Amino acid sequence: MNTLMPFRTLIREKCGVTFMNDALHLLEASISKRVSATNLNGHEAYLKRVSGDEEELHRLIDLITINETYFLREKQHFGVLCDTLMPEMLGKAGGKIKILSAGCSTGEEAYSILISLIEKYGAGIKNRIEIYGVDIDRNVIKTAKEAIYGNNSFRSDEPALMKYFERRKDKRYGLVPPIKEGVDFRVGNLLRLPYPEALRDMDIIFYRNVSIYFDRDVQKLIFQNLSNILNPEGYIFLSSTETYYHNVGILSLKEYNNVFLYHKKIEMEFDDRRKYKKPLLPPHPSSPPSLPAVTAQKAERSPPPVARPKQAIAEKRAVAGEKRDARIIFDEALADAMQKKYRLSIAKVDALLAEYPDFLKAYALKASVLVNLQELEATREVCGKILAQDEWNLEAHLLLGIVAKIDEKHDEALSMFKGALYINATCWLAHFYLADIYFSLHDVLDAQREYGIALKLLETRGIEDHGLTYFPLSFPVEQLIHLCRHNIENIRSLHKKG
C-alpha cells in the first residue's frame, strides 16, 4: 500500500478527498483500472501521467468518488427551509434568493430543494429563486442534468414527490421539464478558489454528507470557502452527523425545530453619521451563553467551551492530594452500582457531593443509578444540577433523553439526543436511541439511517464510547452489532411491503 501514498497526497491536494486505510482498496482498484485503460507500465508511470494531466485526474476522480443520495434525504431540513428560512428571506427587498447544493452528486438534493419550495409556495416561486448544484465528479453532473432516476433515488415516503416525474419504458423516472430546467448544474472543486461568479453571494447552502471524505484541515478550509460566498444572514445546512465538527468559530450555530444549521450573522460598525464603515466579523466563541432551562428549545448556540473552570478547580485539588480520597469514594460508589447496590452507591455519592459539590462525575453516576431505579423526577433534578455547572455535559443530555424516552415524550427525547450528538457526534448510544424513537414514530428512513450510523460506530470504535459513567449493559458488542443489522433489515422489509 506504500505505492498509494503519492496518489493519496495528490488527490488530497487537488480535491481535498482523504483516503483512510479502510478505503484504500477503492483507490487501488481505481488506479489499476486507469493504468490498464492508458496502457501504462505500472503505478509509477501512471502517477507521472495523472500529476500533469488535468483530464486524466478528472477520470480518476470520477472513479473514486462515492455518490450516495436520494430525494428528500433528511426531510426535516426541507421543512426548516420552507417554513422558517424562506418566509424570512422572501420578506426582504432585493434580488433573487440564491441556493447552492454543494457536492450535489446526481442532483437529488438540488431538485428536492426546488420541489419542496414549489410544494410550499407554488410554481411562481421559481421567479424568486436561483438554485445551483456543483460537484467535482463530471459523471454525476451529467446524470443530474439528464434527471433520470431509478428506484434507489426514491426512499422518502412522500406521495407528492412522484407527480414531478414521468415513468419511462425502461422503468426509470424522468423529471418533468419545468423542474429539470430549474437547477443550474456545474462541475466545480470546493477546495479551489476563486469560485465562479455565479456561485457567489449565496443565501442558503446545502453542504450535507460531503465533508466525511475530507480530513479536519480540509473540512475547515472548505467550510471557510463556503462561508465566504455566503451573504450576511445566510445559512448552511450540514447533515446531523457533520454539524459539530464544523463548529470552529467561523459561523454561529442555530437550532430550528430540532435542526441545527449555521448562520452568518455579521454586525455592522457605523461611524457617528450612521454610515456603514465595515463589517465586524464574529469573534471565535470561547464560552456559550446560559441555557434558560434544561428542556428549553434555544434558537442559537455557541460551541462547548474548551475548558470548564469548575472542573479545572477539581483537577487542581486532585494534584494537591485533596481529591485522592474523593476518587476512592467515587470508585467504591461505582463498584456498588455495578453490583446493583444502588442505595449504598447513592449514599456514598451524596456524602462525596456534600464535600465536593463540583464533582460532576459523581452527579452523573447518581443520575445513572436513579434512572435504573426508575426514579425519573429525581434523575431530572440531578441532571439539572449538572447542567447548572456544565451546560454542555454529554451525560446529562443522554440521561435526560433516556428519561424523556421512558416517559414517551418523543419531542423532548429527540431534542436531548440530538443535543448529545452536537456535543459528541460519535456517541453510538445517542444514534441508537434516536433510531429507536424514529422507528416508534414510524419514521423508517431516519430510523434506518441512525441504526446504520450506530452500527458503523460500534464496528469501528467498539462499545465503550457510549458517553455514560455508569451504563450497565450486559450485551457484548457483537450482539449490539447484530441487533442494529437486524433492525435495519426489518426496516427494509417493512419499507418494501409498504
C-alpha positions as CSV (number, residue, x, y, z in Angstrom):
1,M,0.0,0.0,0.0
2,N,3.0,2.3,0.2
3,T,2.8,2.8,-3.5
4,L,-0.6,4.5,-3.0
5,M,0.8,7.3,-0.7
6,P,1.8,9.6,-3.6
7,F,-1.7,9.2,-5.1
8,R,-3.3,9.9,-1.7
9,T,-1.2,13.1,-1.4
10,L,-2.0,14.2,-4.9
11,I,-5.8,13.7,-4.6
12,R,-5.9,15.4,-1.3
13,E,-4.0,18.4,-2.7
14,K,-6.2,18.6,-5.8
15,C,-9.7,18.0,-4.5
16,G,-9.4,17.5,-0.7
17,V,-10.5,13.9,-0.6
18,T,-8.7,11.9,2.1
19,F,-8.4,8.1,1.8
20,M,-8.4,6.3,5.2
21,N,-6.9,2.8,5.4
22,D,-10.2,1.1,5.2
23,A,-10.9,2.7,1.8
24,L,-7.6,2.1,0.1
25,H,-9.0,-0.8,-1.8
26,L,-11.2,1.6,-3.7
27,L,-8.3,3.8,-4.6
28,E,-6.1,0.9,-5.6
29,A,-8.8,-0.6,-7.8
30,S,-9.5,2.8,-9.5
31,I,-5.8,3.3,-10.2
32,S,-5.4,-0.2,-11.6
33,K,-8.4,0.4,-13.9
34,R,-6.9,3.6,-15.3
35,V,-3.4,2.0,-15.6
36,S,-5.0,-0.7,-17.8
37,A,-7.0,1.8,-19.8
38,T,-4.0,4.0,-20.5
39,N,-1.7,1.1,-21.3
40,L,0.9,2.4,-19.0
41,N,3.5,0.3,-17.2
42,G,2.5,0.3,-13.6
43,H,1.7,2.8,-10.8
44,E,4.8,4.9,-11.2
45,A,4.2,5.7,-14.9
46,Y,0.5,6.4,-14.2
47,L,1.4,8.8,-11.3
48,K,3.6,10.8,-13.7
49,R,0.7,11.0,-16.1
50,V,-2.0,11.9,-13.7
51,S,0.2,14.5,-12.0
52,G,0.5,16.5,-15.2
53,D,-2.7,15.7,-17.0
54,E,-5.8,17.5,-15.6
55,E,-8.1,15.4,-17.8
56,E,-6.7,12.2,-16.5
57,L,-7.0,13.4,-13.0
58,H,-10.7,14.0,-13.6
59,R,-11.1,10.5,-14.9
60,L,-9.5,9.1,-11.8
61,I,-11.7,11.3,-9.5
62,D,-14.8,10.1,-11.3
63,L,-13.9,6.6,-10.3
64,I,-13.0,7.2,-6.7
65,T,-15.9,9.5,-5.6
66,I,-18.8,7.7,-4.0
67,N,-22.2,9.3,-4.6
68,E,-24.9,8.1,-2.2
69,T,-28.0,10.2,-2.2
70,Y,-31.8,10.2,-2.7
71,F,-34.7,12.6,-2.9
72,L,-35.8,14.4,0.3
73,R,-32.9,13.0,2.3
74,E,-33.2,14.3,5.9
75,K,-36.6,15.8,5.0
76,Q,-36.7,17.8,8.2
77,H,-34.1,20.1,6.6
78,F,-36.5,20.9,3.8
79,G,-39.2,21.7,6.4
80,V,-36.9,24.3,8.0
81,L,-36.0,25.7,4.6
82,C,-39.7,26.2,3.5
83,D,-41.3,27.0,6.8
84,T,-38.7,29.1,8.6
85,L,-35.9,30.4,6.4
86,M,-37.8,31.3,3.2
87,P,-40.5,33.4,4.8
88,E,-37.7,35.4,6.4
89,M,-35.9,35.9,3.1
90,L,-38.9,36.5,0.9
91,G,-40.0,39.3,3.2
92,K,-36.8,41.2,2.4
93,A,-36.4,43.5,-0.6
94,G,-33.8,42.6,-3.1
95,G,-33.0,40.2,-5.9
96,K,-33.5,36.5,-6.2
97,I,-32.7,34.2,-3.3
98,K,-29.7,32.1,-4.3
99,I,-29.4,28.5,-3.0
100,L,-26.4,26.1,-3.6
101,S,-26.3,22.4,-3.3
102,A,-22.5,21.9,-2.7
103,G,-21.3,18.4,-3.5
104,C,-24.7,17.9,-5.3
105,S,-23.9,14.4,-6.6
106,T,-26.5,13.2,-9.1
107,G,-28.9,16.1,-8.3
108,E,-31.5,14.6,-6.0
109,E,-30.7,17.2,-3.3
110,A,-30.9,20.2,-5.6
111,Y,-34.1,19.0,-7.2
112,S,-35.6,18.3,-3.7
113,I,-35.0,21.9,-2.8
114,L,-36.9,23.1,-5.8
115,I,-39.7,20.6,-5.4
116,S,-40.1,21.4,-1.7
117,L,-40.4,25.1,-2.4
118,I,-42.9,24.6,-5.2
119,E,-45.0,22.4,-2.9
120,K,-45.0,25.2,-0.3
121,Y,-45.2,28.3,-2.4
122,G,-46.4,27.2,-5.8
123,A,-44.7,27.3,-9.2
124,G,-44.3,31.1,-9.1
125,I,-41.5,30.7,-6.5
126,K,-39.2,29.9,-9.4
127,N,-39.2,33.6,-10.3
128,R,-37.8,34.4,-6.8
129,I,-35.0,31.9,-6.6
130,E,-31.9,30.6,-8.3
131,I,-30.7,27.1,-7.4
132,Y,-27.2,25.8,-8.3
133,G,-25.6,22.4,-8.0
134,V,-21.9,21.8,-8.0
135,D,-19.8,18.6,-7.8
136,I,-16.2,17.7,-8.7
137,D,-17.4,14.5,-10.5
138,R,-18.3,15.2,-14.1
139,N,-20.3,11.9,-14.4
140,V,-22.7,12.8,-11.7
141,I,-23.2,16.3,-13.0
142,K,-24.1,14.7,-16.4
143,T,-26.6,12.4,-14.6
144,A,-28.0,15.4,-12.7
145,K,-28.6,17.3,-16.0
146,E,-30.3,14.2,-17.6
147,A,-32.5,13.9,-14.5
148,I,-33.4,10.3,-15.0
149,Y,-33.5,8.2,-11.8
150,G,-34.0,4.6,-10.7
151,N,-35.9,3.2,-7.7
152,N,-32.9,3.7,-5.4
153,S,-33.3,7.5,-5.6
154,F,-36.8,7.3,-4.0
155,R,-36.6,6.3,-0.4
156,S,-38.8,9.0,1.2
157,D,-42.4,8.2,1.7
158,E,-43.8,11.4,0.1
159,P,-46.7,10.7,-2.4
160,A,-46.5,14.3,-3.7
161,L,-43.0,13.7,-5.0
162,M,-43.9,11.4,-7.8
163,K,-46.1,13.9,-9.6
164,Y,-43.0,15.6,-10.7
165,F,-41.7,12.5,-12.6
166,E,-42.7,10.6,-15.7
167,R,-42.4,6.8,-15.9
168,R,-40.2,5.7,-18.7
169,K,-40.2,2.5,-20.7
170,D,-37.0,1.3,-19.0
171,K,-38.9,1.6,-15.7
172,R,-36.9,4.5,-14.6
173,Y,-38.3,8.0,-13.9
174,G,-37.6,11.2,-15.7
175,L,-38.0,14.6,-14.1
176,V,-40.6,16.8,-15.8
177,P,-39.0,19.7,-17.8
178,P,-40.1,22.6,-15.6
179,I,-38.3,21.1,-12.6
180,K,-35.3,19.8,-14.7
181,E,-34.8,23.3,-16.0
182,G,-35.0,24.9,-12.6
183,V,-31.4,24.0,-11.4
184,D,-28.1,25.1,-12.9
185,F,-25.6,22.3,-12.5
186,R,-21.8,22.8,-12.8
187,V,-18.6,20.9,-12.4
188,G,-16.6,22.5,-9.6
189,N,-14.0,21.9,-6.9
190,L,-15.0,23.2,-3.5
191,L,-11.4,23.3,-2.4
192,R,-10.2,25.6,-5.2
193,L,-10.6,29.3,-5.2
194,P,-11.9,31.6,-6.6
195,Y,-15.4,30.2,-7.2
196,P,-17.1,31.2,-10.4
197,E,-19.1,34.5,-10.2
198,A,-22.4,32.6,-10.4
199,L,-21.5,30.6,-7.3
200,R,-21.0,33.6,-5.1
201,D,-23.4,35.7,-2.9
202,M,-25.4,32.6,-1.8
203,D,-28.2,33.0,0.7
204,I,-28.6,29.3,1.6
205,I,-26.1,26.4,1.1
206,F,-26.8,22.7,1.5
207,Y,-23.4,21.0,2.3
208,R,-24.5,17.6,3.5
209,N,-22.8,14.3,3.6
210,V,-19.8,15.7,1.7
211,S,-17.2,16.6,4.3
212,I,-17.0,13.0,5.5
213,Y,-14.5,12.4,2.7
214,F,-12.2,15.2,4.0
215,D,-9.7,15.4,6.9
216,R,-10.1,18.1,9.5
217,D,-7.9,20.7,7.8
218,V,-9.6,20.3,4.5
219,Q,-13.0,20.4,6.2
220,K,-12.2,23.7,7.8
221,L,-10.8,25.2,4.6
222,I,-13.8,24.2,2.5
223,F,-16.2,25.4,5.2
224,Q,-14.4,28.7,5.2
225,N,-14.6,28.9,1.4
226,L,-18.4,28.3,1.6
227,S,-18.9,30.8,4.4
228,N,-17.0,33.4,2.3
229,I,-19.6,33.1,-0.6
230,L,-22.5,33.2,1.9
231,N,-24.4,36.5,2.1
232,P,-24.8,38.1,5.6
233,E,-27.8,36.5,7.3
234,G,-27.3,33.4,5.1
235,Y,-27.4,29.8,6.3
236,I,-25.5,26.5,5.7
237,F,-27.1,23.1,6.2
238,L,-25.0,20.1,7.2
239,S,-26.1,16.5,7.9
240,S,-26.8,15.8,11.6
241,T,-23.6,13.8,12.0
242,E,-21.3,16.5,10.4
243,T,-22.6,19.6,12.2
244,Y,-20.5,19.5,15.4
245,Y,-17.2,19.1,13.5
246,H,-17.7,22.4,11.7
247,N,-18.3,24.4,14.9
248,V,-14.9,26.1,14.6
249,G,-15.8,29.7,15.2
250,I,-16.5,30.6,11.5
251,L,-20.3,30.8,11.8
252,S,-22.7,30.7,14.6
253,L,-24.9,27.7,15.2
254,K,-28.7,28.0,15.4
255,E,-31.5,25.5,16.0
256,Y,-34.9,25.4,14.4
257,N,-37.3,22.6,15.3
258,N,-34.5,20.3,16.4
259,V,-32.5,21.0,13.2
260,F,-29.0,22.6,13.7
261,L,-27.7,24.9,11.0
262,Y,-25.0,27.6,10.6
263,H,-25.8,31.2,10.4
264,K,-23.7,34.1,9.0
265,K,-24.6,37.0,11.2
266,I,-22.4,40.0,10.7
267,E,-22.9,43.1,12.9
268,M,-22.1,46.3,11.1
269,E,-19.9,49.1,12.6
270,F,-21.1,52.6,12.0
271,D,-19.5,56.0,12.4
272,D,-21.1,59.0,14.1
273,R,-23.1,59.8,11.0
274,R,-24.5,56.3,11.0
275,K,-22.8,55.5,7.7
276,Y,-21.6,52.0,7.1
277,K,-17.9,51.6,7.8
278,K,-17.0,47.9,7.9
279,P,-18.4,44.6,9.0
280,L,-17.5,43.3,12.4
281,L,-16.7,39.6,12.0
282,P,-18.0,37.4,14.8
283,P,-15.2,36.6,17.3
284,H,-14.2,33.0,17.9
285,P,-16.6,31.9,20.6
286,S,-14.9,30.9,23.8
287,S,-17.9,30.1,26.1
288,P,-21.6,29.7,25.5
289,P,-24.4,31.7,26.9
290,S,-26.5,30.1,29.7
291,L,-29.4,27.9,28.7
292,P,-32.6,29.1,30.3
293,A,-33.8,25.6,31.2
294,V,-32.8,22.0,30.8
295,T,-35.5,21.2,28.2
296,A,-35.8,24.6,26.6
297,Q,-35.5,25.0,22.9
298,K,-32.8,27.5,22.2
299,A,-32.6,29.4,18.9
300,E,-28.8,29.9,18.9
301,R,-26.0,28.0,20.5
302,S,-22.3,28.6,20.7
303,P,-19.8,25.6,20.8
304,P,-18.9,23.8,24.0
305,P,-16.1,25.7,25.8
306,V,-12.7,24.1,25.6
307,A,-12.1,24.5,29.3
308,R,-14.5,24.3,32.2
309,P,-13.5,26.3,35.3
310,K,-15.1,24.2,37.9
311,Q,-13.6,21.0,36.5
312,A,-10.2,22.8,36.4
313,I,-10.5,23.6,40.1
314,A,-11.3,20.0,40.8
315,E,-8.2,18.9,38.9
316,K,-6.1,21.3,40.9
317,R,-7.4,19.8,44.1
318,A,-6.5,16.3,42.8
319,V,-2.9,17.4,42.1
320,A,-2.6,18.7,45.6
321,G,-3.8,15.4,47.0
322,E,-7.1,16.8,48.3
323,K,-9.1,14.9,45.6
324,R,-7.5,11.5,46.1
325,D,-9.9,10.4,48.8
326,A,-12.8,11.6,46.8
327,R,-11.7,9.4,43.9
328,I,-11.5,6.4,46.1
329,I,-15.1,7.1,47.4
330,F,-16.3,7.6,43.9
331,D,-14.7,4.3,42.7
332,E,-16.4,2.5,45.6
333,A,-19.8,4.0,44.7
334,L,-19.3,3.0,41.1
335,A,-18.4,-0.5,42.2
336,D,-21.6,-0.7,44.3
337,A,-23.6,0.4,41.4
338,M,-22.1,-2.3,39.2
339,Q,-23.1,-4.8,41.8
340,K,-26.6,-3.3,41.8
341,K,-26.2,-2.0,45.4
342,Y,-28.0,1.1,44.3
343,R,-29.0,2.7,47.6
344,L,-25.5,2.2,49.0
345,S,-24.0,3.7,45.9
346,I,-26.3,6.8,46.2
347,A,-25.4,7.2,49.9
348,K,-21.7,7.3,49.1
349,V,-22.2,9.7,46.2
350,D,-24.3,12.1,48.4
351,A,-21.6,12.1,51.1
352,L,-19.0,12.8,48.4
353,L,-21.0,15.7,46.9
354,A,-21.6,17.2,50.3
355,E,-17.8,17.9,50.5
356,Y,-17.1,18.2,46.7
357,P,-20.2,19.8,45.1
358,D,-18.3,20.4,41.8
359,F,-17.6,16.7,41.2
360,L,-19.7,16.3,38.1
361,K,-18.9,12.6,37.6
362,A,-20.4,11.9,40.9
363,Y,-23.6,13.7,39.9
364,A,-23.6,11.7,36.6
365,L,-23.2,8.4,38.5
366,K,-26.1,9.3,40.8
367,A,-28.3,10.2,37.9
368,S,-27.5,7.0,36.1
369,V,-28.3,4.9,39.2
370,L,-31.6,6.8,39.6
371,V,-32.5,6.0,36.0
372,N,-32.0,2.3,36.7
373,L,-34.3,2.7,39.8
374,Q,-36.9,4.4,37.5
375,E,-36.8,7.5,39.7
376,L,-37.3,9.8,36.8
377,E,-38.0,13.1,38.5
378,A,-35.0,12.7,40.8
379,T,-32.9,12.0,37.7
380,R,-34.1,15.2,36.1
381,E,-33.2,17.1,39.3
382,V,-29.7,15.8,39.4
383,C,-29.2,16.4,35.6
384,G,-30.3,20.0,36.2
385,K,-27.6,20.4,38.8
386,I,-25.0,19.1,36.3
387,L,-26.2,21.5,33.6
388,A,-26.1,24.4,36.0
389,Q,-22.3,23.8,36.2
390,D,-21.7,22.5,32.7
391,E,-24.5,23.1,30.2
392,W,-22.5,21.1,27.5
393,N,-22.3,17.9,29.6
394,L,-22.9,14.9,27.4
395,E,-24.1,12.6,30.2
396,A,-26.8,15.0,31.3
397,H,-28.2,15.2,27.8
398,L,-28.1,11.4,27.3
399,L,-29.8,10.8,30.7
400,L,-32.5,13.4,30.1
401,G,-33.1,11.9,26.7
402,I,-33.5,8.4,28.3
403,V,-35.9,9.8,30.9
404,A,-38.0,11.5,28.2
405,K,-38.0,8.3,26.2
406,I,-39.2,6.3,29.1
407,D,-42.0,9.0,29.6
408,E,-42.8,8.7,25.9
409,K,-42.1,12.4,25.5
410,H,-40.7,11.9,22.0
411,D,-40.0,15.5,21.0
412,E,-38.1,16.1,24.2
413,A,-36.1,12.9,23.8
414,L,-35.2,13.7,20.2
415,S,-34.1,17.2,21.3
416,M,-31.9,15.8,24.0
417,F,-30.3,13.0,21.9
418,K,-29.6,15.5,19.1
419,G,-28.0,17.8,21.6
420,A,-25.8,14.9,22.8
421,L,-24.7,14.4,19.2
422,Y,-24.0,18.1,18.9
423,I,-21.6,17.6,21.8
424,N,-20.2,14.3,20.6
425,A,-21.2,13.1,17.1
426,T,-19.6,9.7,17.6
427,C,-21.7,8.7,20.6
428,W,-23.3,5.5,19.3
429,L,-25.8,5.3,22.1
430,A,-27.4,8.6,21.1
431,H,-27.7,7.4,17.5
432,F,-29.2,4.1,18.7
433,Y,-31.8,5.8,20.8
434,L,-32.6,8.2,18.0
435,A,-33.2,5.3,15.7
436,D,-35.4,3.6,18.3
437,I,-37.5,6.7,18.7
438,Y,-37.8,7.3,14.9
439,F,-38.9,3.7,14.5
440,S,-41.6,4.1,17.1
441,L,-42.8,7.2,15.3
442,H,-42.9,5.2,12.0
443,D,-40.1,7.4,10.5
444,V,-38.4,4.4,9.0
445,L,-35.9,6.2,6.8
446,D,-34.5,8.3,9.7
447,A,-34.5,5.1,11.9
448,Q,-32.6,3.2,9.2
449,R,-30.1,6.0,8.9
450,E,-29.5,6.2,12.7
451,Y,-29.2,2.5,13.1
452,G,-26.7,2.5,10.3
453,I,-24.6,5.2,12.0
454,A,-24.7,3.3,15.3
455,L,-23.7,0.1,13.5
456,K,-20.7,1.8,11.9
457,L,-19.5,3.4,15.1
458,L,-19.8,0.0,17.0
459,E,-17.9,-1.8,14.3
460,T,-15.1,0.8,14.1
461,R,-14.9,2.2,17.7
462,G,-16.3,-0.5,19.9
463,I,-18.8,-0.4,22.7
464,E,-17.0,1.9,25.2
465,D,-17.9,5.2,23.6
466,H,-21.4,5.3,25.0
467,G,-20.8,8.5,26.9
468,L,-22.0,7.5,30.4
469,T,-20.1,7.0,33.6
470,Y,-22.3,4.1,34.6
471,F,-24.0,2.1,31.9
472,P,-24.9,-1.4,33.0
473,L,-25.0,-3.0,29.5
474,S,-24.9,-6.8,29.6
475,F,-24.7,-7.3,25.8
476,P,-21.3,-7.8,24.1
477,V,-20.6,-5.5,21.2
478,E,-21.2,-8.4,18.7
479,Q,-24.8,-8.7,19.9
480,L,-25.3,-4.9,19.6
481,I,-23.9,-5.0,16.1
482,H,-26.2,-7.9,15.3
483,L,-29.2,-6.0,16.8
484,C,-28.5,-3.0,14.6
485,R,-28.2,-5.1,11.5
486,H,-31.4,-7.0,12.4
487,N,-33.3,-3.7,12.9
488,I,-32.0,-2.3,9.6
489,E,-33.2,-5.5,7.7
490,N,-36.6,-5.3,9.4
491,I,-37.0,-1.7,8.4
492,R,-36.0,-2.5,4.8
493,S,-38.5,-5.4,4.7
494,L,-41.3,-3.2,6.1
495,H,-40.4,-0.4,3.6
496,K,-40.6,-2.8,0.7
497,K,-44.0,-4.2,1.9
498,G,-45.3,-0.6,2.3
